[in-house]
Amino acid sequence: MALKVNQVDNHSGISKQDARQTDAGPREDEFIEEFEKELEVLFENVIESIPPEYQYPDQCRARIKYFDKVYRTPNFKKTPWKLSSDIIAQEKKVGIVEVYYIQEMPTADEGPFLKREVELINTIANRLGDFIHHQYLLQVQDDAEHDEIDSKQNRTLEWRIALGMTRRIDRAMFLNITRKLLNHLAWSDISEAKEIQQRIDSDEPTEMSILAGEIGDVEADNQQNILDLSDEVFDIAQENLPSAGLLSLIQDWMQEYRAGFLLKTLINMNSSMGEISDAIRRFVHLVPKGVELSSAAREGLRVSLIRRFLTDQLDYIKIAKDYVEIRDFHELMKCIIFPADGHGQLGGKSAGLFLARHIIKKHGAENELLRNIVYPKTWFISSDGLNSFLHYNNLEEVSEQKYKDTEQIRQEYPSIIQRFRRSQFTPEVFQGLSMALDDFGENPIIVRSSSLLEDRFGAAFSRMYRSFFLSNQGSKAERRQALMEAIAEVYASTYCADAIEYRAETGFIDYREEMGVIIQEIIGNRIGNYFLPTFTGSALSSNEFLWSSQLHQEDGLIRLVPGLSTRPMENHSGDSPILIAPGKPNLRMYAKDDEIIRKAPVNINVINLETNSLESVNIRDFLHENGPQLPGVQEIISVVQENRLKQLSMEDIDFEHDEIVVTFEGLFANTSFVETVNKILNTLKETMDTPVDIEFAYDGKNLFLLQFRPQSFATPAFRPK
C-alpha cells in the first residue's frame, strides 16, 4: 500500500524483512487514517484563521494543498493578486499555502500585500511543515507503544519493528543504532559481526582520500554499506542475543541519540529558538516510556536549557537544575512568542515565576499547604523581541538614549512612546499574539516587563519598567491592537530616565538591555460591569517595617488590598493596605476597633468592562451594590455594630444598610491563608538561600502565585518610634 506519509520521507525503502515485521506491529492503514484526520482538522482551522490576519479580510481568500487534498475558504477563487509558500516536511515539498485578494487593492510592499503579510504566510507554511513532521513521528511512536503483541513469536520481533519504523522516519538515527548494534555484537566476540565490521571498516577514509578531498564520498559510501548490511546485522543479533535485552539496548540508544541531538542543538550558539523548540519537541515526543537518561546526561541537558531560556546567572542555575525537567521546557515552549531566528531568553520575571512554580510543585508533594497553589495562564515574548522590534521599524538610534543628559532623556521620552506605539511587529510575533489572545479569550490581561536585568540577585530593577492592565474586550482586531500598543510602551520604558539612571547606579549602563514581556491573565470574576479578584497582595520573607518591638525581620510581612492592586507594595489612592506578619499572625498593627475602622481601605481597584479602563471606586458603594456576588467576600469584611467590629455570616449581613469595613479578619482567623503564605515564603527563602518577595491573587476559591523575585533592600529595617 502506498502511503502518503512515505512521500514525505526521502529515506523510505523498507526491506523485505522490515515488511514482514510490519504485519506484527502497527496497522499502517489505521495509522494513516487517524493521522490524516488530525491534519484535516488542522488545515481547516488554519484556513479559517488566515483572512482576519490580512489587511483586507473581506477580500481575502486562502487555500491549502496537501498532496491530493485541498482545503479552501468559502467563495474561493484564483486571481492575479496572490501570495504562496511551500510546505516542506523532511526536506520535501508536501503542499502549498496560497492567499489571494479577489479584487485589486492598493499597491503595498509586494503587490497589494504588506511585508509582514508576506512573512506571515511563510511562517504559516513553516509551522505546518513542522507540525506534519513531528505529528507523524509522535503518532508512529504512540501506535507502536499501544500495539498489542500477543504471541511469543511476535514478541521476539518487537525490537525489529521499532528499528523498521526508525528506518522509515529517521535514517540518521537508524544508521547510528545499526552501527552501535554491530559494535556491541563484535565486542561480544561474535565472529559473524566481526567479519561485517571489518568489511565496513575497510571503507573508512584513508590519508590519500582525505588529501584528495574525497572524504565526503567515502563517508556516503560507508553509510550506504551500513544500510545495505543492516538486515544481516539484525539476523545475527536475533540469533545470538535475547529479544528483551535487544529491545532495551535499542531503546537506550534511541534515547541517547535524541538526547545527543538536543544537546548539540543547545550548545550551538547559532541555534535559533525555533530550532531548539523543534529539538525539544522531537526529544519529548519520541522518548520511549520507561527509558531514562543517565543522571549526568539529564543534568547536562537541564543546565543547557536553563542557560538558553532563562539566565546565565550561576546562583540561579545551581538551584534550578535540581527542580526543573526537560519536559517542563517542552510545556514552556508552547507559550513563548519569539521572532524568526530568535536567540533571546525570557527575562527576570519570567525566570523567577518559572522556578518558583517548580520549587513549590516539588515541595508540595510533601506539604498539603503548597499542593493547592495555582498559577495564572501566562504567555511570554522572548527578550530579543525588543531588538527585532527596533530593527523592523528602523528605531535602532533610540539605543543612544542612555548616554544622553537626564533632562534630555525626560524631554524625549514622550516622543519615543508615540513612535513605538505607531510601529509594527514582525509577522511571527503578530501571529503569536493572535494565538495568545485566542488562548486568553476575553479574560482581562496584564502586560508586564521581564527585562534580563529584572529580579536578579543583587539588582532587582523593581518597578523600573511599565506594566499595563487591559480589559481585553471587543473584536479580536481591537484587542490585538490594544495588546500591541501596551507591549510597545513596555519596550519604550526601557528608555525612560528612571530606568537609565538606575542602570547607571548599579553598573549596568553599558549592558545591552533586552526586554522580555509577560502577558498574564488577570485573576478574578466578573461582577456586574466590573472584573476583579477578591483580593491581591504581596509578601516579603524579611520584614523591613517593624511596627512593634515584638516583631523581627524573619517574621516576614504580608500586605493585602481588596480587589485589584496596581501597587500591592505601596499605598494606592491614599489607602493603607492591611498588614500582617505571618511569623506572628496574632500581632496586629492596630489593636483598637476605632483605629482599624479609621485606617481601613476606602477604595477598591476594578476593571470596568464597559469603559475598558482601570478604575478606583468607593469600596462601601461597591459592596452595598455587589457584595453578595463577590466570592469569598465574608473572609475580607467586618460589620460595624455599636462602634465594634463583628464577624457575621453571609445570611446576617445586610450589604445595603450595614456599615461594612475591609479588615481581612475572617481570612486571618478562619482559613489557612497566613500559614500557606508563610510556608511559600519559607520554602522559597530556604531553597534560594536569600530573602524573597512574592505577589499573589485570590479569586474566592484559589490562591494564585503571580510573581516571585529575590527581595531587594532599599533601606535598613525600619522600626517606628
Secondary structure as GFF3:
##gff-version 3
##sequence-region A 1 721
A	DSSP	alpha_helix	4	8	.	.	.	ID=ss1
A	DSSP	alpha_helix	16	22	.	.	.	ID=ss2
A	DSSP	alpha_helix	28	49	.	.	.	ID=ss3
A	DSSP	three_ten_helix	51	53	.	.	.	ID=ss4
A	DSSP	three_ten_helix	57	59	.	.	.	ID=ss5
A	DSSP	beta_strand	60	66	.	.	.	ID=ss6
A	DSSP	beta_strand	69	72	.	.	.	ID=ss7
A	DSSP	beta_strand	82	89	.	.	.	ID=ss8
A	DSSP	beta_strand	92	101	.	.	.	ID=ss9
A	DSSP	alpha_helix	115	146	.	.	.	ID=ss10
A	DSSP	alpha_helix	152	156	.	.	.	ID=ss11
A	DSSP	alpha_helix	158	169	.	.	.	ID=ss12
A	DSSP	alpha_helix	171	187	.	.	.	ID=ss13
A	DSSP	alpha_helix	191	201	.	.	.	ID=ss14
A	DSSP	alpha_helix	207	211	.	.	.	ID=ss15
A	DSSP	alpha_helix	215	228	.	.	.	ID=ss16
A	DSSP	alpha_helix	230	240	.	.	.	ID=ss17
A	DSSP	alpha_helix	243	267	.	.	.	ID=ss18
A	DSSP	alpha_helix	273	285	.	.	.	ID=ss19
A	DSSP	alpha_helix	295	309	.	.	.	ID=ss20
A	DSSP	alpha_helix	314	320	.	.	.	ID=ss21
A	DSSP	alpha_helix	326	333	.	.	.	ID=ss22
A	DSSP	beta_strand	336	337	.	.	.	ID=ss23
A	DSSP	alpha_helix	348	364	.	.	.	ID=ss24
A	DSSP	alpha_helix	368	371	.	.	.	ID=ss25
A	DSSP	beta_strand	378	381	.	.	.	ID=ss26
A	DSSP	alpha_helix	385	392	.	.	.	ID=ss27
A	DSSP	three_ten_helix	396	403	.	.	.	ID=ss28
A	DSSP	alpha_helix	406	421	.	.	.	ID=ss29
A	DSSP	alpha_helix	427	440	.	.	.	ID=ss30
A	DSSP	beta_strand	445	451	.	.	.	ID=ss31
A	DSSP	beta_strand	467	470	.	.	.	ID=ss32
A	DSSP	alpha_helix	476	492	.	.	.	ID=ss33
A	DSSP	three_ten_helix	493	495	.	.	.	ID=ss34
A	DSSP	alpha_helix	497	505	.	.	.	ID=ss35
A	DSSP	beta_strand	515	521	.	.	.	ID=ss36
A	DSSP	beta_strand	525	527	.	.	.	ID=ss37
A	DSSP	beta_strand	530	532	.	.	.	ID=ss38
A	DSSP	beta_strand	535	540	.	.	.	ID=ss39
A	DSSP	three_ten_helix	553	555	.	.	.	ID=ss40
A	DSSP	beta_strand	557	562	.	.	.	ID=ss41
A	DSSP	beta_strand	578	580	.	.	.	ID=ss42
A	DSSP	alpha_helix	593	599	.	.	.	ID=ss43
A	DSSP	beta_strand	603	608	.	.	.	ID=ss44
A	DSSP	beta_strand	613	618	.	.	.	ID=ss45
A	DSSP	alpha_helix	619	626	.	.	.	ID=ss46
A	DSSP	three_ten_helix	627	629	.	.	.	ID=ss47
A	DSSP	three_ten_helix	633	635	.	.	.	ID=ss48
A	DSSP	beta_strand	637	641	.	.	.	ID=ss49
A	DSSP	beta_strand	644	646	.	.	.	ID=ss50
A	DSSP	three_ten_helix	650	652	.	.	.	ID=ss51
A	DSSP	beta_strand	659	662	.	.	.	ID=ss52
A	DSSP	alpha_helix	665	670	.	.	.	ID=ss53
A	DSSP	alpha_helix	673	688	.	.	.	ID=ss54
A	DSSP	beta_strand	692	698	.	.	.	ID=ss55
A	DSSP	beta_strand	703	710	.	.	.	ID=ss56
###
